[in-house]
Amino acid sequence: MKPFIHEDFLLQSDAARQLYHEHAAKQPIIDYHCHLNPAYIAADHRFDNLGQIWLEGDHYKWRAMRTNGVNERYCTGKETSDWEKFEKWAETVPYTMRNPLYHWTHLELKSAFGVETLLSPATAKEIYDRCTEKLRTPEYSARGLMKMFNVKVICTTDDPVDNLEHHLSLRKEGFEVKVLPTWRPDKAMAVEKAKEYRAYVERLSEVSGVSISRFRDLIEALRRRHDFFATVGCKLSDHGIEEFYAEEYTEQEIETIFNKVIGGHELTGGEVRKFKSAMLYEGALMDWEKGWTQQFHYGAIRNNNTRLFHKLGADTGFDSIGDFTVARAMSRFFDHLDTDNKLAKTIIYNLNPRDNDMIATMIGNFQDGSVAGKIQFGSGWWFLDQKTGMEAQMNSLSNLGLLSRFVGMLTDSRSFLSYPRHEYFRRILCNLIGNDVEKGLLPATEMAFLGEMVENISYHNANNFFNF
């Protein structure tokens, strides 16, 4: 009997198998949005064991473990060992059947370590020891894993005040995988947290060399940092926003709002929205001037559990899908930039699947023929980063746009073991197209073109789109 993860996993037709094995599987990886720690790459970090590389910072797994009745000390606790945490994860895995974690877990074990055994309490120690032994070899260092998975480019996620020392070090060294920064100015917009915002502006002033006493000083400081990021190879920005902001405002209004928050006062909801509108627009202008691609990840309600947020902090597994109504503001924002002829290449990622068709039609409003797929509907993100979510995103894009111009998959991950998500995506993509061929919905005589299309979505579209 075949192991669970076998060569034809998720491939349900002859056409799907042909597209995957002859075309998709051979393509390198461009991971144009991730949260890997560049310090680990610069130091070529080696992980002590499977529990450390797999469970440290992985809020996907923590959510599942908590749901399975696992005590918090085995998720984020400092007093428990890596093995103890891993043992509790192994107990949880059988209960994740039909959750994407079950697929990801066994795909990573097979792709990275050659382990075909299903993870369970009975197999936990054997798998832990076998994988830990490999992780202690040079081939399984941070860089070794990137080379193992044929990674060509990654783009990390970096704050404007970051000195990018690790990116600079890697660049100087000439590491064969391009490790590029991504401009993530969320904290420069976060005026709703007045005290933290004032501290951030002080830090920005320090690193930029700009004395910030008014709004235009803030923009100048950010522009200088934007210029610096460009010298280190940055080609993308990224914005984590609840919703799109496109309020009408005047320059004087924004100056007044900035002075108010810097002066120690809290802002009203309307003032916050106007300020964020101005910041999104100013950032978009900088991206357009440099030919960067701007990314917008929207729709998350973060830190829902106040008690555990105060105890554990952000990004620990207490975020969820929001139900924001964004179409009108999104349209106004892009239309303002397009009217000024300053709309950069753009990728939009939604978290609520109800928005799939809306985004797939919205991107068509602002294609201008200058670049193929200039405005992109981003791959299924976060809670939608699974088989159903990916298929729904690609079906909406196919029905209402051009799937053939899609820039494809990214990991959005903090783990060096997440690269098999590209394989997962490619298998799902090939199965989607291959099954259409088998059903007569696409012509079997066009397999050569469909193979090229799969190669483009897997690698070439992104490489050309971002000019890597």
ChimeraX attribute file (.defattr): number of C-alpha atoms within 10 A of each C-alpha:
attribute: neighborCount
match mode: 1-to-1
recipient: residues
	/A:1	3
	/A:2	8
	/A:3	12
	/A:4	15
	/A:5	19
	/A:6	11
	/A:7	12
	/A:8	16
	/A:9	15
	/A:10	19
	/A:11	21
	/A:12	17
	/A:13	20
	/A:14	15
	/A:15	22
	/A:16	25
	/A:17	22
	/A:18	17
	/A:19	28
	/A:20	26
	/A:21	14
	/A:22	13
	/A:23	21
	/A:24	27
	/A:25	16
	/A:26	13
	/A:27	19
	/A:28	18
	/A:29	25
	/A:30	27
	/A:31	23
	/A:32	25
	/A:33	22
	/A:34	18
	/A:35	17
	/A:36	19
	/A:37	16
	/A:38	23
	/A:39	16
	/A:40	16
	/A:41	21
	/A:42	20
	/A:43	14
	/A:44	15
	/A:45	15
	/A:46	19
	/A:47	19
	/A:48	13
	/A:49	20
	/A:50	22
	/A:51	20
	/A:52	16
	/A:53	20
	/A:54	21
	/A:55	20
	/A:56	17
	/A:57	18
	/A:58	18
	/A:59	17
	/A:60	17
	/A:61	21
	/A:62	22
	/A:63	15
	/A:64	20
	/A:65	24
	/A:66	15
	/A:67	12
	/A:68	16
	/A:69	10
	/A:70	18
	/A:71	13
	/A:72	12
	/A:73	13
	/A:74	23
	/A:75	27
	/A:76	18
	/A:77	12
	/A:78	9
	/A:79	9
	/A:80	12
	/A:81	14
	/A:82	20
	/A:83	18
	/A:84	15
	/A:85	22
	/A:86	23
	/A:87	20
	/A:88	20
	/A:89	26
	/A:90	22
	/A:91	18
	/A:92	23
	/A:93	22
	/A:94	14
	/A:95	15
	/A:96	17
	/A:97	11
	/A:98	9
	/A:99	13
	/A:100	16
	/A:101	16
	/A:102	17
	/A:103	18
	/A:104	17
	/A:105	19
	/A:106	20
	/A:107	26
	/A:108	22
	/A:109	20
	/A:110	19
	/A:111	17
	/A:112	20
	/A:113	16
	/A:114	12
	/A:115	18
	/A:116	18
	/A:117	16
	/A:118	21
	/A:119	23
	/A:120	18
	/A:121	17
	/A:122	12
	/A:123	13
	/A:124	20
	/A:125	16
	/A:126	13
	/A:127	21
	/A:128	18
	/A:129	14
	/A:130	15
	/A:131	20
	/A:132	20
	/A:133	14
	/A:134	17
	/A:135	23
	/A:136	15
	/A:137	12
	/A:138	14
	/A:139	15
	/A:140	25
	/A:141	21
	/A:142	26
	/A:143	22
	/A:144	19
	/A:145	18
	/A:146	21
	/A:147	17
	/A:148	13
	/A:149	19
	/A:150	16
	/A:151	19
	/A:152	18
	/A:153	20
	/A:154	23
	/A:155	25
	/A:156	25
	/A:157	23
	/A:158	21
	/A:159	17
	/A:160	25
	/A:161	23
	/A:162	13
	/A:163	14
	/A:164	18
	/A:165	13
	/A:166	19
	/A:167	21
	/A:168	18
	/A:169	15
	/A:170	20
	/A:171	18
	/A:172	9
	/A:173	10
	/A:174	10
	/A:175	13
	/A:176	13
	/A:177	17
	/A:178	18
	/A:179	25
	/A:180	27
	/A:181	28
	/A:182	28
	/A:183	27
	/A:184	20
	/A:185	22
	/A:186	17
	/A:187	17
	/A:188	20
	/A:189	19
	/A:190	18
	/A:191	23
	/A:192	18
	/A:193	14
	/A:194	18
	/A:195	14
	/A:196	12
	/A:197	19
	/A:198	18
	/A:199	12
	/A:200	16
	/A:201	19
	/A:202	14
	/A:203	13
	/A:204	22
	/A:205	20
	/A:206	14
	/A:207	15
	/A:208	20
	/A:209	13
	/A:210	17
	/A:211	15
	/A:212	19
	/A:213	15
	/A:214	15
	/A:215	19
	/A:216	14
	/A:217	14
	/A:218	20
	/A:219	18
	/A:220	17
	/A:221	23
	/A:222	23
	/A:223	17
	/A:224	16
	/A:225	22
	/A:226	22
	/A:227	13
	/A:228	16
	/A:229	23
	/A:230	18
	/A:231	11
	/A:232	16
	/A:233	18
	/A:234	21
	/A:235	23
	/A:236	28
	/A:237	24
	/A:238	21
	/A:239	19
	/A:240	16
	/A:241	18
	/A:242	19
	/A:243	20
	/A:244	25
	/A:245	23
	/A:246	23
	/A:247	16
	/A:248	11
	/A:249	14
	/A:250	10
	/A:251	11
	/A:252	10
	/A:253	14
	/A:254	22
	/A:255	15
	/A:256	15
	/A:257	23
	/A:258	22
	/A:259	15
	/A:260	15
	/A:261	19
	/A:262	21
	/A:263	12
	/A:264	12
	/A:265	13
	/A:266	17
	/A:267	18
	/A:268	10
	/A:269	9
	/A:270	9
	/A:271	21
	/A:272	21
	/A:273	21
	/A:274	19
	/A:275	26
	/A:276	23
	/A:277	21
	/A:278	20
	/A:279	22
	/A:280	19
	/A:281	20
	/A:282	14
	/A:283	19
	/A:284	24
	/A:285	17
	/A:286	20
	/A:287	23
	/A:288	18
	/A:289	11
	/A:290	15
	/A:291	16
	/A:292	21
	/A:293	23
	/A:294	25
	/A:295	25
	/A:296	19
	/A:297	20
	/A:298	22
	/A:299	23
	/A:300	21
	/A:301	16
	/A:302	16
	/A:303	18
	/A:304	12
	/A:305	12
	/A:306	11
	/A:307	10
	/A:308	14
	/A:309	16
	/A:310	10
	/A:311	9
	/A:312	13
	/A:313	13
	/A:314	13
	/A:315	14
	/A:316	18
	/A:317	23
	/A:318	19
	/A:319	16
	/A:320	16
	/A:321	18
	/A:322	16
	/A:323	16
	/A:324	15
	/A:325	12
	/A:326	17
	/A:327	15
	/A:328	11
	/A:329	16
	/A:330	17
	/A:331	16
	/A:332	16
	/A:333	20
	/A:334	23
	/A:335	17
	/A:336	14
	/A:337	17
	/A:338	15
	/A:339	9
	/A:340	10
	/A:341	10
	/A:342	18
	/A:343	26
	/A:344	23
	/A:345	25
	/A:346	25
	/A:347	21
	/A:348	21
	/A:349	22
	/A:350	26
	/A:351	24
	/A:352	20
	/A:353	17
	/A:354	10
	/A:355	19
	/A:356	22
	/A:357	18
	/A:358	14
	/A:359	24
	/A:360	25
	/A:361	16
	/A:362	21
	/A:363	22
	/A:364	17
	/A:365	13
	/A:366	19
	/A:367	16
	/A:368	13
	/A:369	8
	/A:370	8
	/A:371	11
	/A:372	17
	/A:373	25
	/A:374	22
	/A:375	25
	/A:376	27
	/A:377	29
	/A:378	24
	/A:379	25
	/A:380	27
	/A:381	22
	/A:382	19
	/A:383	17
	/A:384	20
	/A:385	21
	/A:386	21
	/A:387	19
	/A:388	12
	/A:389	20
	/A:390	19
	/A:391	20
	/A:392	17
	/A:393	27
	/A:394	25
	/A:395	17
	/A:396	20
	/A:397	25
	/A:398	14
	/A:399	12
	/A:400	17
	/A:401	21
	/A:402	16
	/A:403	21
	/A:404	19
	/A:405	19
	/A:406	28
	/A:407	26
	/A:408	28
	/A:409	27
	/A:410	24
	/A:411	25
	/A:412	20
	/A:413	19
	/A:414	17
	/A:415	19
	/A:416	23
	/A:417	23
	/A:418	21
	/A:419	25
	/A:420	21
	/A:421	21
	/A:422	22
	/A:423	22
	/A:424	20
	/A:425	23
	/A:426	25
	/A:427	24
	/A:428	24
	/A:429	25
	/A:430	27
	/A:431	25
	/A:432	20
	/A:433	19
	/A:434	27
	/A:435	19
	/A:436	17
	/A:437	21
	/A:438	16
	/A:439	11
	/A:440	10
	/A:441	11
	/A:442	15
	/A:443	12
	/A:444	15
	/A:445	9
	/A:446	10
	/A:447	16
	/A:448	12
	/A:449	10
	/A:450	22
	/A:451	19
	/A:452	16
	/A:453	20
	/A:454	27
	/A:455	23
	/A:456	22
	/A:457	22
	/A:458	28
	/A:459	21
	/A:460	21
	/A:461	21
	/A:462	21
	/A:463	18
	/A:464	13
	/A:465	18
	/A:466	15
	/A:467	10
	/A:468	13
